[in-house]
């Protein structure tokens, strides 16, 4: 899944997944939903307005996900 970052905010970033056409607002782990929505309401979303809309035949809108950003995990195999 290739996600292009459109907007960086102090509380995360908004990206666009070219494969699925979905928007994703990613916030740091542990962010409360109320705080994420406050941050999102303060963002200038003009970059998103330039994107193609979701389902063109039905004009149903743009899929939108809010997710937490997790720390990268490295799998390590320890000796027996």
N, CA, C and O atoms as a printed pandas DataFrame, in Angstrom:
     atom_number atom_name residue_name chain_id  residue_number  x_coord  y_coord  z_coord
0              1         N          UNK        A               1    0.837   -1.184    0.000
1              2        CA          UNK        A               1    0.000    0.000    0.000
2              3         C          UNK        A               1    0.877    1.239    0.000
3              4         O          UNK        A               1    1.566    1.515    0.983
4              5         N          UNK        A               2    0.858    1.951   -1.039
5              6        CA          UNK        A               2    1.651    3.171   -1.165
6              7         C          UNK        A               2    0.799    4.357   -0.723
7              8         O          UNK        A               2   -0.207    4.677   -1.357
8              9         N          UNK        A               3    1.200    5.000    0.354
9             10        CA          UNK        A               3    0.470    6.157    0.849
10            11         C          UNK        A               3    1.311    7.397    0.651
11            12         O          UNK        A               3    2.462    7.454    1.085
12            13         N          UNK        A               4    0.744    8.378    0.004
13            14        CA          UNK        A               4    1.409    9.659   -0.230
14            15         C          UNK        A               4    0.966   10.630    0.854
15            16         O          UNK        A               4   -0.233   10.816    1.060
16            17         N          UNK        A               5    1.915   11.255    1.551
17            18        CA          UNK        A               5    1.588   12.217    2.597
18            19         C          UNK        A               5    1.173   13.530    1.952
19            20         O          UNK        A               5    1.915   14.113    1.162
20            21         N          UNK        A               6   -0.017   13.984    2.300
21            22        CA          UNK        A               6   -0.531   15.234    1.750
22            23         C          UNK        A               6   -0.320   16.407    2.698
23            24         O          UNK        A               6    0.119   17.479    2.283
24            25         N          UNK        A               7   -0.634   16.199    3.967
25            26        CA          UNK        A               7   -0.596   17.277    4.945
26            27         C          UNK        A               7    0.030   16.752    6.234
27            28         O          UNK        A               7   -0.401   15.725    6.758
28            29         N          UNK        A               8    1.048   17.450    6.751
29            30        CA          UNK        A               8    1.616   17.109    8.052
30            31         C          UNK        A               8    1.081   18.109    9.060
31            32         O          UNK        A               8    1.060   19.313    8.805
32            33         N          UNK        A               9    0.649   17.604   10.200
33            34        CA          UNK        A               9    0.153   18.463   11.265
34            35         C          UNK        A               9    0.988   18.204   12.507
35            36         O          UNK        A               9    1.817   17.294   12.527
36            37         N          UNK        A              10    0.772   18.993   13.527
37            38        CA          UNK        A              10    1.472   18.773   14.780
38            39         C          UNK        A              10    1.024   17.497   15.470
39            40         O          UNK        A              10    1.713   16.991   16.357
40            41         N          UNK        A              11   -0.129   16.973   15.066
41            42        CA          UNK        A              11   -0.693   15.785   15.708
42            43         C          UNK        A              11   -0.762   14.595   14.772
43            44         O          UNK        A              11   -1.533   13.670   15.026
44            45         N          UNK        A              12    0.013   14.582   13.703
45            46        CA          UNK        A              12   -0.004   13.453   12.790
46            47         C          UNK        A              12    0.088   13.921   11.351
47            48         O          UNK        A              12    0.620   14.993   11.063
48            49         N          UNK        A              13   -0.437   13.100   10.452
49            50        CA          UNK        A              13   -0.427   13.485    9.048
50            51         C          UNK        A              13   -1.612   12.875    8.320
51            52         O          UNK        A              13   -2.185   11.873    8.748
52            53         N          UNK        A              14   -1.960   13.504    7.214
53            54        CA          UNK        A              14   -3.026   13.011    6.366
54            55         C          UNK        A              14   -2.380   12.489    5.097
55            56         O          UNK        A              14   -1.589   13.184    4.457
56            57         N          UNK        A              15   -2.722   11.261    4.740
57            58        CA          UNK        A              15   -2.153   10.635    3.556
58            59         C          UNK        A              15   -3.236   10.139    2.625
59            60         O          UNK        A              15   -4.399   10.018    3.010
60            61         N          UNK        A              16   -2.843    9.853    1.396
61            62        CA          UNK        A              16   -3.752    9.349    0.371
62            63         C          UNK        A              16   -3.192    8.041   -0.160
63            64         O          UNK        A              16   -2.066    8.010   -0.659
64            65         N          UNK        A              17   -3.953    6.966   -0.064
65            66        CA          UNK        A              17   -3.534    5.668   -0.569
66            67         C          UNK        A              17   -3.949    5.581   -2.031
67            68         O          UNK        A              17   -5.137    5.505   -2.342
68            69         N          UNK        A              18   -2.969    5.594   -2.926
69            70        CA          UNK        A              18   -3.258    5.585   -4.355
70            71         C          UNK        A              18   -3.920    4.282   -4.797
71            72         O          UNK        A              18   -4.713    4.283   -5.738
72            73         N          UNK        A              19   -3.611    3.192   -4.141
73            74        CA          UNK        A              19   -4.160    1.895   -4.532
74            75         C          UNK        A              19   -5.653    1.780   -4.217
75            76         O          UNK        A              19   -6.418    1.246   -5.020
76            77         N          UNK        A              20   -6.063    2.278   -3.054
77            78        CA          UNK        A              20   -7.458    2.133   -2.632
78            79         C          UNK        A              20   -8.262    3.424   -2.787
79            80         O          UNK        A              20   -9.493    3.387   -2.783
80            81         N          UNK        A              21   -7.588    4.553   -2.922
81            82        CA          UNK        A              21   -8.286    5.830   -3.020
82            83         C          UNK        A              21   -8.776    6.354   -1.687
83            84         O          UNK        A              21   -9.581    7.283   -1.647
84            85         N          UNK        A              22   -8.305    5.775   -0.594
85            86        CA          UNK        A              22   -8.766    6.180    0.734
86            87         C          UNK        A              22   -7.826    7.225    1.335
87            88         O          UNK        A              22   -6.616    7.199    1.107
88            89         N          UNK        A              23   -8.402    8.133    2.100
89            90        CA          UNK        A              23   -7.638    9.097    2.893
90            91         C          UNK        A              23   -7.401    8.491    4.263
91            92         O          UNK        A              23   -8.255    7.777    4.787
92            93         N          UNK        A              24   -6.227    8.777    4.854
93            94        CA          UNK        A              24   -5.915    8.253    6.177
94            95         C          UNK        A              24   -5.309    9.361    7.023
95            96         O          UNK        A              24   -4.313    9.974    6.641
96            97         N          UNK        A              25   -5.921    9.612    8.178
97            98        CA          UNK        A              25   -5.382   10.556    9.154
98            99         C          UNK        A              25   -4.707    9.718   10.224
99           100         O          UNK        A              25   -5.377    8.994   10.961
100          101         N          UNK        A              26   -3.383    9.811   10.316
101          102        CA          UNK        A              26   -2.608    9.017   11.261
102          103         C          UNK        A              26   -2.133    9.906   12.393
103          104         O          UNK        A              26   -1.505   10.939   12.165
104          105         N          UNK        A              27   -2.439    9.495   13.618
105          106        CA          UNK        A              27   -2.075   10.263   14.808
106          107         C          UNK        A              27   -1.135    9.423   15.669
107          108         O          UNK        A              27   -1.111    8.200   15.533
108          109         N          UNK        A              28   -0.357   10.059   16.557
109          110        CA          UNK        A              28    0.532    9.302   17.448
110          111         C          UNK        A              28   -0.261    8.338   18.337
111          112         O          UNK        A              28   -1.421    8.587   18.665
112          113         N          UNK        A              29    0.379    7.248   18.712
113          114        CA          UNK        A              29   -0.260    6.246   19.557
114          115         C          UNK        A              29   -0.697    6.879   20.870
115          116         O          UNK        A              29    0.053    7.644   21.477
116          117         N          UNK        A              30   -1.902    6.563   21.305
117          118        CA          UNK        A              30   -2.436    7.068   22.568
118          119         C          UNK        A              30   -3.223    8.363   22.442
119          120         O          UNK        A              30   -3.736    8.863   23.443
120          121         N          UNK        A              31   -3.334    8.923   21.236
121          122        CA          UNK        A              31   -4.098   10.150   21.039
122          123         C          UNK        A              31   -5.583    9.857   21.226
123          124         O          UNK        A              31   -6.110    8.895   20.666
124          125         N          UNK        A              32   -6.244   10.679   22.005
125          126        CA          UNK        A              32   -7.682   10.512   22.212
126          127         C          UNK        A              32   -8.422   10.969   20.953
127          128         O          UNK        A              32   -7.966   11.867   20.245
128          129         N          UNK        A              33   -9.557   10.348   20.687
129          130        CA          UNK        A              33  -10.337   10.677   19.501
130          131         C          UNK        A              33  -10.749   12.148   19.490
131          132         O          UNK        A              33  -10.723   12.793   18.442
132          133         N          UNK        A              34  -11.126   12.673   20.642
133          134        CA          UNK        A              34  -11.522   14.079   20.723
134          135         C          UNK        A              34  -10.369   14.996   20.313
135          136         O          UNK        A              34  -10.582   15.991   19.621
136          137         N          UNK        A              35   -9.147   14.662   20.740
137          138        CA          UNK        A              35   -7.983   15.464   20.381
138          139         C          UNK        A              35   -7.666   15.341   18.894
139          140         O          UNK        A              35   -7.275   16.318   18.256
140          141         N          UNK        A              36   -7.834   14.144   18.346
141          142        CA          UNK        A              36   -7.593   13.943   16.907
142          143         C          UNK        A              36   -8.584   14.749   16.079
143          144         O          UNK        A              36   -8.207   15.353   15.074
144          145         N          UNK        A              37   -9.827   14.763   16.486
145          146        CA          UNK        A              37  -10.843   15.515   15.740
146          147         C          UNK        A              37  -10.624   17.023   15.857
147          148         O          UNK        A              37  -10.875   17.758   14.902
148          149         N          UNK        A              38  -10.160   17.487   17.012
149          150        CA          UNK        A              38   -9.834   18.906   17.166
150          151         C          UNK        A              38   -8.701   19.298   16.225
151          152         O          UNK        A              38   -8.760   20.334   15.562
152          153         N          UNK        A              39   -7.657   18.448   16.175
153          154        CA          UNK        A              39   -6.515   18.721   15.290
154          155         C          UNK        A              39   -6.954   18.712   13.835
155          156         O          UNK        A              39   -6.513   19.549   13.048
156          157         N          UNK        A              40   -7.809   17.784   13.479
157          158        CA          UNK        A              40   -8.284   17.682   12.104
158          159         C          UNK        A              40   -9.130   18.892   11.722
159          160         O          UNK        A              40   -9.093   19.341   10.576
160          161         N          UNK        A              41   -9.884   19.415   12.669
161          162        CA          UNK        A              41  -10.741   20.566   12.368
162          163         C          UNK        A              41   -9.930   21.837   12.115
163          164         O          UNK        A              41  -10.437   22.779   11.505
164          165         N          UNK        A              42   -8.678   21.875   12.577
165          166        CA          UNK        A              42   -7.832   23.056   12.394
166          167         C          UNK        A              42   -6.974   22.995   11.133
167          168         O          UNK        A              42   -6.262   23.951   10.827
168          169         N          UNK        A              43   -7.032   21.889   10.401
169          170        CA          UNK        A              43   -6.179   21.696    9.223
170          171         C          UNK        A              43   -6.826   22.313    7.992
171          172         O          UNK        A              43   -8.033   22.180    7.784
172          173         N          UNK        A              44   -6.023   22.986    7.177
173          174        CA          UNK        A              44   -6.495   23.499    5.893
174          175         C          UNK        A              44   -6.533   22.321    4.923
175          176         O          UNK        A              44   -5.481   21.811    4.538
176          177         N          UNK        A              45   -7.695   21.891    4.531
177          178        CA          UNK        A              45   -7.863   20.691    3.721
178          179         C          UNK        A              45   -7.924   20.985    2.228
179          180         O          UNK        A              45   -8.507   20.204    1.474
180          181         N          UNK        A              46   -7.340   22.085    1.787
181          182        CA          UNK        A              46   -7.409   22.441    0.367
182          183         C          UNK        A              46   -6.694   21.432   -0.522
183          184         O          UNK        A              46   -7.081   21.257   -1.678
184          185         N          UNK        A              47   -5.659   20.763   -0.012
185          186        CA          UNK        A              47   -4.954   19.748   -0.813
186          187         C          UNK        A              47   -5.866   18.552   -1.088
187          188         O          UNK        A              47   -5.780   17.934   -2.149
188          189         N          UNK        A              48   -6.726   18.233   -0.145
189          190        CA          UNK        A              48   -7.635   17.102   -0.316
190          191         C          UNK        A              48   -8.711   17.420   -1.346
191          192         O          UNK        A              48   -9.167   16.528   -2.061
192          193         N          UNK        A              49   -9.114   18.662   -1.428
193          194        CA          UNK        A              49  -10.151   19.051   -2.379
194          195         C          UNK        A              49   -9.725   18.818   -3.824
195          196         O          UNK        A              49  -10.576   18.699   -4.706
196          197         N          UNK        A              50   -8.429   18.751   -4.076
197          198        CA          UNK        A              50   -7.928   18.552   -5.437
198          199         C          UNK        A              50   -7.885   17.078   -5.841
199          200         O          UNK        A              50   -7.646   16.764   -7.007
200          201         N          UNK        A              51   -8.113   16.175   -4.890
201          202        CA          UNK        A              51   -8.064   14.742   -5.190
202          203         C          UNK        A              51   -9.336   14.302   -5.916
203          204         O          UNK        A              51  -10.391   14.916   -5.759
204          205         N          UNK        A              52   -9.227   13.226   -6.718
205          206        CA          UNK        A              52  -10.449   12.697   -7.331
206          207         C          UNK        A              52  -11.359   12.142   -6.246
207          208         O          UNK        A              52  -10.876   11.584   -5.261
208          209         N          UNK        A              53  -12.648   12.286   -6.411
209          210        CA          UNK        A              53  -13.608   11.784   -5.429
210          211         C          UNK        A              53  -13.715   10.284   -5.515
211          212         O          UNK        A              53  -13.340    9.690   -6.526
212          213         N          UNK        A              54  -14.224    9.658   -4.463
213          214        CA          UNK        A              54  -14.315    8.199   -4.355
214          215         C          UNK        A              54  -14.951    7.526   -5.556
215          216         O          UNK        A              54  -14.333    7.469   -6.619
216          217         N          UNK        A              55  -16.120    7.033   -5.425
217          218        CA          UNK        A              55  -16.814    6.286   -6.473
218          219         C          UNK        A              55  -17.419    7.282   -7.460
219          220         O          UNK        A              55  -18.433    7.913   -7.162
220          221         N          UNK        A              56  -16.813    7.424   -8.613
221          222        CA          UNK        A              56  -17.269    8.419   -9.595
222          223         C          UNK        A              56  -18.703    8.204  -10.076
223          224         O          UNK        A              56  -19.450    9.180  -10.160
224          225         N          UNK        A              57  -19.129    6.975  -10.397
225          226        CA          UNK        A              57  -20.505    6.806  -10.884
226          227         C          UNK        A              57  -21.576    7.194   -9.870
227          228         O          UNK        A              57  -22.619    7.729  -10.245
228          229         N          UNK        A              58  -21.327    6.928   -8.584
229          230        CA          UNK        A              58  -22.369    7.210   -7.593
230          231         C          UNK        A              58  -22.069    8.452   -6.755
231          232         O          UNK        A              58  -22.914    8.884   -5.970
232          233         N          UNK        A              59  -20.887    9.027   -6.912
233          234        CA          UNK        A              59  -20.495   10.222   -6.157
234          235         C          UNK        A              59  -20.695   10.054   -4.656
235          236         O          UNK        A              59  -21.207   10.946   -3.979
236          237         N          UNK        A              60  -20.281    8.892   -4.148
237          238        CA          UNK        A              60  -20.529    8.589   -2.739
238          239         C          UNK        A              60  -19.541    9.233   -1.787
239          240         O          UNK        A              60  -19.730    9.152   -0.574
240          241         N          UNK        A              61  -18.508    9.860   -2.283
241          242        CA          UNK        A              61  -17.576   10.525   -1.386
242          243         C          UNK        A              61  -16.229    9.842   -1.327
243          244         O          UNK        A              61  -15.887    9.039   -2.195
244          245         N          UNK        A              62  -15.460   10.168   -0.292
245          246        CA          UNK        A              62  -14.078    9.710   -0.145
246          247         C          UNK        A              62  -13.967    8.822    1.088
247          248         O          UNK        A              62  -14.343    9.256    2.177
248          249         N          UNK        A              63  -13.461    7.585    0.958
249          250        CA          UNK        A              63  -13.222    6.771    2.154
250          251         C          UNK        A              63  -12.195    7.477    3.051
251          252         O          UNK        A              63  -11.221    8.040    2.551
252          253         N          UNK        A              64  -12.406    7.450    4.360
253          254        CA          UNK        A              64  -11.556    8.171    5.304
254          255         C          UNK        A              64  -11.338    7.319    6.540
255          256         O          UNK        A              64  -12.299    6.860    7.157
256          257         N          UNK        A              65  -10.073    7.102    6.909
257          258        CA          UNK        A              65   -9.718    6.315    8.084
258          259         C          UNK        A              65   -8.926    7.173    9.053
259          260         O          UNK        A              65   -8.122    8.005    8.632
260          261         N          UNK        A              66   -9.146    6.978   10.354
261          262        CA          UNK        A              66   -8.318    7.579   11.391
262          263         C          UNK        A              66   -7.599    6.417   12.075
263          264         O          UNK        A              66   -8.243    5.513   12.607
264          265         N          UNK        A              67   -6.260    6.441   12.061
265          266        CA          UNK        A              67   -5.482    5.352   12.641
266          267         C          UNK        A              67   -4.412    5.891   13.569
267          268         O          UNK        A              67   -4.056    7.069   13.515
268          269         N          UNK        A              68   -3.905    5.017   14.420
269          270        CA          UNK        A              68   -2.781    5.366   15.290
270          271         C          UNK        A              68   -1.475    4.972   14.621
271          272         O          UNK        A              68   -1.402    3.961   13.922
272          273         N          UNK        A              69   -0.456    5.771   14.839
273          274        CA          UNK        A              69    0.872    5.457   14.335
274          275         C          UNK        A              69    1.591    4.651   15.405
275          276         O          UNK        A              69    1.792    5.126   16.523
276          277         N          UNK        A              70    1.969    3.451   15.064
277          278        CA          UNK        A              70    2.655    2.594   16.016
278          279         C          UNK        A              70    4.152    2.675   15.793
279          280         O          UNK        A              70    4.616    2.986   14.696
280          281         N          UNK        A              71    4.900    2.393   16.846
281          282        CA          UNK        A              71    6.353    2.352   16.724
282          283         C          UNK        A              71    6.752    1.194   15.818
283          284         O          UNK        A              71    6.111    0.143   15.830
284          285         N          UNK        A              72    7.801    1.382   15.038
285          286        CA          UNK        A              72    8.251    0.273   14.196
286          287         C          UNK        A              72    8.683   -0.916   15.052
287          288         O          UNK        A              72    9.288   -0.748   16.110
288          289         N          UNK        A              73    8.369   -2.094   14.585
289          290        CA          UNK        A              73    8.698   -3.311   15.314
290          291         C          UNK        A              73    9.730   -4.096   14.498
291          292         O          UNK        A              73    9.604   -4.252   13.283
292          293         N          UNK        A              74   10.740   -4.577   15.196
293          294        CA          UNK        A              74   11.763   -5.389   14.544
294          295         C          UNK        A              74   11.695   -6.782   15.156
295          296         O          UNK        A              74   11.827   -6.946   16.369
296          297         N          UNK        A              75   11.489   -7.772   14.312
297          298        CA          UNK        A              75   11.479   -9.146   14.792
298          299         C          UNK        A              75   12.909   -9.647   14.903
299          300         O          UNK        A              75   13.689   -9.542   13.956
300          301         N          UNK        A              76   13.246  -10.187   16.054
301          302        CA          UNK        A              76   14.597  -10.696   16.302
302          303         C          UNK        A              76   14.485  -12.156   16.701
303          304         O          UNK        A              76   13.705  -12.517   17.582
304          305         N          UNK        A              77   15.267  -12.977   16.049
305          306        CA          UNK        A              77   15.275  -14.394   16.403
306          307         C          UNK        A              77   16.484  -14.646   17.313
307          308         O          UNK        A              77   17.631  -14.484   16.899
308          309         N          UNK        A              78   16.209  -15.039   18.536
309          310        CA          UNK        A              78   17.259  -15.293   19.503
310          311         C          UNK        A              78   17.697  -16.744   19.406
311          312         O          UNK        A              78   16.898  -17.617   19.067
312          313         N          UNK        A              79   18.954  -17.000   19.701
313          314        CA          UNK        A              79   19.471  -18.377   19.687
314          315         C          UNK        A              79   18.796  -19.231   20.731
315          316         O          UNK        A              79   18.260  -18.723   21.716
316          317         N          UNK        A              80   18.825  -20.533   20.512
317          318        CA          UNK        A              80   18.173  -21.465   21.459
318          319         C          UNK        A              80   18.979  -21.626   22.692
319          320         O          UNK        A              80   18.588  -22.367   23.593
